[in-house]
């Protein structure tokens, strides 16, 4: 009986020792991956984190490994892989605060990949349902950034209003810049298109692109002259060819480009304002 108890004790001790060694090995692999990550060698770090996940699929640290893989891909600007890894991390997270933080990190990647609407939806959900005030506030900040890049000035003002104090000088400065969005000298793409419908090139000139406007006017004038000259001569065969191969192409292209140039002009105004706001916000965050 005594020998049996001794045998059971030895077996239990071996099992405990085995799991202790495995736990230490797991920590060693993660620590190695973290050191590689911190050195900026993201490809090798990703390999080590994936190795850890493969050999330890049930470990509590799997969500952390997925998270670091997501950050490594983000640093390499591989947005799709980063989002996939971060989503895995979110699904594996057992703590609500960690899950919310991971969701904010995912939103940052969505913003970087120019998927602003998805980022805004995710961040708004955190603002509405998270139990952690600090994370709700952080989500408001990044939702403001997403709204800026999608030129939603009113939404940006509302989001930053939740992040900054209403009387904070930082917010007042940012709010002042946002209010200028209402004073931007936008031009109408539809008006530009109709102007170039009646007289080719006028829409481009309206949008401020004189070179494209004069080019459209000259090309359409030249092709129009060739068309009518052949009609007057009774050379209907060449007139038809000129119409379909030249006149119609340049005329329709002129209308399209007038609208496109005007849209680009408006986007340029928006981007200039966004750049000023980002610089201002970045200065306040330092």
C-alpha positions as CSV (number, residue, x, y, z in Angstrom):
1,X,0.0,0.0,0.0
2,X,2.8,2.4,0.9
3,X,4.6,1.5,-2.4
4,X,1.4,2.2,-4.3
5,X,1.1,5.7,-2.7
6,X,4.8,6.4,-3.5
7,X,4.2,5.3,-7.1
8,X,1.1,7.6,-7.4
9,X,3.1,10.5,-5.9
10,X,5.9,10.0,-8.4
11,X,3.5,9.9,-11.3
12,X,1.7,13.0,-10.2
13,X,5.0,14.8,-9.7
14,X,6.1,13.9,-13.2
15,X,2.9,15.1,-14.7
16,X,3.1,18.4,-12.8
17,X,6.8,18.7,-13.9
18,X,5.8,18.0,-17.5
19,X,3.2,20.6,-17.7
20,X,5.5,23.1,-15.9
21,X,8.2,22.5,-18.5
22,X,5.6,22.9,-21.3
23,X,4.3,26.2,-19.8
24,X,7.9,27.5,-19.6
25,X,8.5,26.4,-23.2
26,X,5.4,28.3,-24.3
27,X,6.6,31.4,-22.5
28,X,10.0,31.0,-24.1
29,X,8.5,30.8,-27.6
30,X,6.3,33.9,-27.1
31,X,9.2,35.8,-25.5
32,X,11.3,35.0,-28.5
33,X,8.6,36.1,-30.9
34,X,8.1,39.3,-29.0
35,X,11.8,40.1,-29.1
36,X,11.9,39.5,-32.9
37,X,8.8,41.7,-33.2
38,X,10.3,44.5,-31.2
39,X,13.4,44.4,-33.4
40,X,11.2,45.2,-36.4
41,X,11.7,41.8,-38.1
42,X,8.0,41.3,-38.6
43,X,8.1,38.4,-41.0
44,X,10.2,36.2,-38.7
45,X,8.0,37.3,-35.8
46,X,4.9,36.2,-37.6
47,X,6.5,32.8,-38.3
48,X,7.2,32.3,-34.6
49,X,3.7,33.4,-33.5
50,X,2.2,31.0,-36.0
51,X,4.5,28.2,-34.8
52,X,3.3,28.8,-31.2
53,X,-0.4,28.7,-32.3
54,X,0.2,25.5,-34.3
55,X,1.7,23.7,-31.4
56,X,-0.5,25.2,-28.7
57,X,-4.0,25.6,-30.2
58,X,-5.7,25.5,-26.8
59,X,-3.4,27.9,-25.0
60,X,-4.9,31.0,-23.4
61,X,-2.1,33.0,-25.1
62,X,-3.4,32.1,-28.6
63,X,-5.4,35.4,-28.8
64,X,-2.3,37.3,-27.9
65,X,-0.3,35.6,-30.6
66,X,-3.0,36.4,-33.2
67,X,-3.0,40.0,-31.9
68,X,0.7,40.4,-32.4
69,X,0.4,38.8,-35.9
70,X,-2.2,41.4,-36.7
71,X,0.1,44.2,-35.6
72,X,3.0,42.8,-37.5
73,X,1.0,42.7,-40.7
74,X,-0.3,46.2,-40.0
75,X,3.2,47.5,-39.7
76,X,4.0,45.9,-43.1
77,X,0.8,47.5,-44.5
78,X,-0.7,44.2,-45.4
79,X,-4.1,45.2,-44.4
80,X,-6.1,42.1,-45.3
81,X,-3.9,39.7,-43.4
82,X,-3.8,42.2,-40.5
83,X,-7.6,42.3,-40.3
84,X,-7.9,38.5,-40.5
85,X,-5.5,38.0,-37.6
86,X,-7.1,40.7,-35.5
87,X,-10.5,39.2,-36.0
88,X,-9.1,35.9,-34.8
89,X,-7.7,37.6,-31.7
90,X,-11.1,39.2,-31.0
91,X,-12.9,35.9,-31.3
92,X,-10.4,34.3,-28.9
93,X,-10.3,37.1,-26.3
94,X,-11.9,36.1,-23.0
95,X,-11.9,39.6,-21.5
96,X,-14.3,42.3,-22.6
97,X,-11.8,45.1,-22.2
98,X,-9.2,43.2,-24.2
99,X,-11.9,42.5,-26.9
100,X,-12.9,46.1,-27.2
101,X,-9.2,47.2,-27.4
102,X,-8.6,44.7,-30.2
103,X,-11.7,46.0,-32.0
104,X,-10.3,49.5,-31.9
105,X,-7.0,48.2,-33.3
106,X,-9.0,46.5,-36.1
107,X,-10.8,49.8,-36.8
108,X,-7.4,51.6,-37.1
109,X,-6.5,49.1,-39.8
110,X,-9.8,49.6,-41.5
111,X,-9.1,53.3,-41.6
112,X,-5.6,52.7,-42.9
113,X,-7.1,50.6,-45.7
114,X,-9.6,53.3,-46.5
115,X,-12.6,51.3,-45.4
116,X,-14.0,54.2,-43.5
117,X,-17.7,53.1,-43.2
118,X,-16.8,49.7,-41.7
119,X,-14.4,51.5,-39.2
120,X,-17.1,54.0,-38.2
121,X,-19.7,51.2,-37.7
122,X,-17.3,49.2,-35.5
123,X,-16.3,52.2,-33.4
124,X,-19.8,53.5,-33.0
125,X,-20.8,50.0,-31.6
126,X,-18.0,50.3,-29.0
127,X,-19.1,53.8,-28.1
128,X,-22.7,52.5,-27.6
129,X,-22.1,49.2,-25.8
130,X,-18.7,49.1,-24.2
131,X,-18.6,49.1,-20.4
132,X,-15.3,50.9,-20.2
133,X,-15.3,54.7,-20.4
134,X,-11.7,55.0,-21.5
135,X,-12.2,52.7,-24.4
136,X,-15.5,54.4,-25.4
137,X,-13.6,57.7,-25.4
138,X,-10.8,56.2,-27.5
139,X,-13.3,54.8,-30.0
140,X,-14.8,58.3,-30.3
141,X,-11.5,59.7,-31.2
142,X,-10.8,57.2,-34.0
143,X,-14.4,57.5,-35.3
144,X,-13.7,61.2,-35.6
145,X,-10.6,60.4,-37.7
146,X,-12.6,58.0,-39.9
147,X,-15.3,60.7,-40.4
148,X,-12.6,63.2,-41.4
149,X,-11.2,60.9,-44.1
150,X,-14.7,60.3,-45.5
151,X,-15.4,64.1,-45.4
152,X,-18.3,63.8,-42.9
153,X,-17.7,67.0,-41.1
154,X,-20.8,66.9,-38.9
155,X,-20.0,63.3,-37.7
156,X,-16.4,64.2,-37.1
157,X,-17.5,67.2,-34.9
158,X,-19.8,65.0,-32.9
159,X,-17.2,62.3,-32.4
160,X,-14.4,64.7,-31.3
161,X,-16.9,66.4,-29.0
162,X,-17.1,63.1,-27.1
163,X,-13.3,62.8,-26.9
164,X,-12.4,66.4,-26.1
165,X,-13.9,68.6,-23.4
166,X,-16.3,71.1,-25.0
167,X,-14.4,74.0,-23.5
168,X,-11.0,72.5,-24.2
169,X,-8.8,74.8,-26.4
170,X,-7.9,71.8,-28.5
171,X,-11.5,71.0,-29.3
172,X,-12.3,74.7,-30.0
173,X,-9.4,74.8,-32.5
174,X,-10.4,71.6,-34.2
175,X,-14.1,72.7,-34.2
176,X,-13.1,76.0,-35.8
177,X,-11.3,74.2,-38.7
178,X,-14.4,71.9,-39.1
179,X,-16.7,74.9,-39.4
180,X,-14.6,76.1,-42.3
181,X,-15.9,73.0,-44.3
182,X,-19.2,74.8,-44.7
183,X,-17.3,77.7,-46.3
184,X,-15.4,75.7,-48.8
185,X,-15.9,76.9,-52.4
186,X,-17.3,73.7,-53.9
187,X,-18.2,73.6,-57.5
188,X,-21.0,71.6,-59.0
189,X,-20.0,68.5,-61.1
190,X,-23.4,68.5,-62.7
191,X,-23.2,72.1,-63.7
192,X,-19.7,71.5,-65.2
193,X,-21.1,68.6,-67.2
194,X,-24.0,70.7,-68.6
195,X,-21.7,73.6,-69.4
196,X,-19.5,71.3,-71.5
197,X,-22.6,69.9,-73.1
198,X,-23.5,73.2,-74.6
199,X,-20.0,74.4,-75.3
200,X,-17.1,71.9,-74.9
201,X,-14.4,73.0,-72.5
202,X,-16.4,75.5,-70.5
203,X,-17.1,73.0,-67.7
204,X,-13.3,72.3,-67.3
205,X,-12.7,76.1,-67.2
206,X,-15.4,76.5,-64.6
207,X,-13.6,73.9,-62.5
208,X,-10.4,75.9,-62.8
209,X,-8.6,73.7,-65.3
210,X,-8.0,76.1,-68.2
211,X,-5.6,73.9,-70.1
212,X,-8.1,71.0,-70.3
213,X,-10.8,73.4,-71.1
214,X,-9.0,74.9,-74.1
215,X,-7.8,71.5,-75.2
216,X,-11.4,70.2,-75.2
217,X,-12.6,73.3,-77.1
218,X,-9.9,73.0,-79.8
219,X,-10.4,69.3,-80.3
220,X,-14.1,69.4,-80.5
221,X,-13.9,72.5,-82.7
222,X,-11.5,70.8,-85.1
223,X,-13.5,67.5,-85.3
224,X,-16.7,69.6,-85.7
225,X,-15.2,71.5,-88.6
226,X,-14.2,68.3,-90.3
227,X,-17.7,66.8,-89.8
228,X,-19.5,69.8,-91.3
229,X,-16.9,70.3,-94.1
230,X,-17.5,66.7,-95.3
231,X,-21.3,67.2,-95.0
232,X,-21.2,70.3,-97.1
233,X,-19.1,68.4,-99.7
234,X,-21.7,65.6,-99.7
235,X,-19.1,63.1,-98.5
236,X,-21.4,61.4,-96.1
237,X,-19.3,58.3,-95.8
238,X,-16.4,60.2,-94.3
239,X,-18.8,62.4,-92.3
240,X,-20.2,59.3,-90.6
241,X,-16.7,57.9,-89.9
242,X,-15.6,61.3,-88.5
243,X,-18.7,61.5,-86.3
244,X,-18.4,58.0,-84.7
245,X,-14.6,57.8,-84.6
246,X,-13.8,61.4,-83.6
247,X,-16.7,63.8,-82.8
248,X,-18.7,61.5,-80.6
249,X,-15.7,60.3,-78.7
250,X,-14.2,63.7,-78.0
251,X,-17.6,65.3,-77.2
252,X,-18.7,62.6,-74.7
253,X,-15.2,62.5,-73.2
254,X,-15.3,66.3,-72.8
255,X,-18.6,66.0,-70.8
256,X,-17.2,63.2,-68.6
257,X,-13.9,64.9,-67.9
258,X,-15.6,68.2,-67.0
259,X,-17.6,66.4,-64.3
260,X,-14.5,64.4,-63.1
261,X,-12.3,67.4,-63.0
262,X,-14.9,69.2,-60.8
263,X,-15.1,66.3,-58.5
264,X,-11.3,66.1,-58.2
265,X,-11.3,69.9,-57.4
266,X,-13.8,69.4,-54.6
267,X,-11.9,66.4,-53.2
268,X,-8.7,68.5,-53.3
269,X,-10.4,71.1,-51.1
270,X,-11.6,68.4,-48.7
271,X,-8.1,66.7,-48.5
272,X,-6.4,70.1,-47.8
273,X,-8.8,70.6,-44.9
274,X,-8.3,67.1,-43.6
275,X,-4.5,67.5,-43.7
276,X,-4.8,70.7,-41.6
277,X,-7.0,68.9,-39.1
278,X,-4.8,65.8,-38.9
279,X,-1.7,68.0,-38.3
280,X,-3.7,70.0,-35.6
281,X,-4.9,66.8,-33.9
282,X,-1.5,65.2,-34.1
283,X,0.0,68.3,-32.4
284,X,-2.6,68.0,-29.6
285,X,-1.9,64.3,-29.1
286,X,1.9,64.9,-28.4
